[in-house]
Amino acid sequence: KGKIVSGTISAYSIDDARMKLEKKGLIVNVLQQTKVRKIRKLKMNEMYFFAVNLANFMQTGFPISEALELLATRSLNNNFEQVLEDIMIFINGGMSLSDAIAETKAFSPLFVSFVRSGENTGRIDEALENIAFFYETEIQVNSKFRNAMTYPVMLSLASIIVIFVYVFYVVPSLIGIYESVNAPLPLITRIVIGAGDFIANFWWLVIAVVVGALWLYRRLAASIKPIALSIDQFWFNMPIFGKLLITPEYLRLSTVIYNGYLSGLNIIDILRNAENIVTSRTMKTHIHNAVTKINRGATLSNAFDNTGLDPVFVKTIALGERAGALEDSLKRYIRLVQHDYFQAIDSFSTKIEPVLLILIGVVVGFVVIALYMPIFNLVPTMLQGGV
């Protein structure tokens, strides 16, 4: 309307921005690129939301560009909206969906791999459904574990706070009383007082030792393979708790293989995706060795045979290959393992709560008894002093 205006517009390039502005009837005088906002990687629930909604829109009949625009109206946050905006810019610039997703660097390699396989087979919506199924399973497993650990963690923190209150506030006042009457202190009381003094004077050393130990543990687990494998075996063989750690690994592995077959990926790419998804060095090693065997001509079941993996998992793959229905066999295995895992979580919660209560009661009781036991000796001592 003859006025000078300024603003911002998202575009794939300077020329693309100029073209968009001219389509709006604007005459461009000055055009500069602004500082691009840094995009963080999408969380698991955000990738699930993206996959399941985009799949639904595409199955309804919307083209990818329109489906993305509809998805932008349901944006979860500013970062998610920026990711969608960038994807639309890349697609309008001629990129495929998988390349656009990869270009944002906000999605996992597994997500990109599944979408690319869907493009190769012409079934992008099914590939998105498959990746959504994987993240849905992962979210359920993680949520179940977090819920099970919430009460024990809160109870442990509460007990630590109580003990620290006694050590830093109650102990000093009681020490003054005991010293004023020269009352002899029992061994248990001297131990608690000594521990309290040490923590009060060298708390920084305690924190440094804990942080250093955690750093060393993670460093050894990440860099030295034999130590990492030994650590895995230690945790996996622990009663009750070990099953809670190893079972999700089988769920991740079986779900990636299941969805990979449905999406049309070849077995090597599927296993490489699985190797990046599992968290333990033991499982990564088994998968890596399986890839080597398959490259030499072995079947998937033979590649996993005699590896120490769950026999049910290996036999499920063997039966599925023999019957030509590996997807169906894996789907049943996933349901079975997921059910067993949820039962193990419930069993863990039922057993850990009374055990924690007893342990915390013993520790707190030990501290309280140690601090108040000398009081029973104060009366005779004070009476003798008075006489």
Secondary structure, 3 states (H helix, E strand, C coil): CCCCCCCCCCCCCHHHHHHHHHHCCCCCCCCCCCCCCCCCCCCHHHHHHHHHHHHHHHHHCCCHHHHHHHHHCCCCCHHHHHHHHHHHHHHHCCCCHHHHHHHHCCCCHHHHHHHHHHHHHCCHHHHHHHHHHHHHHHHHHHHHHHHHHHHHHHHHHHHHHHHHHHHHHHHHHHHHHHHHCCCCCCHHHHHHHHHHHHHHHHHHHHHHHHHHHHHHHHHHHHHCHHHHHHHHHHHHCCCCHHHHHHHHHHHHHHHHHHHHHHHCCCHHHHHHHHHHHCCCHHHHHHHHHHHHHHHCCCCHHHHHCCCCCCHHHHHHHHHHHHHCCHHHHHHHHHHHHHHHHHHHHHHHHHHHHHHHHHHHHHHHHHHHHHHHCCHHHHHHHHHHHHC
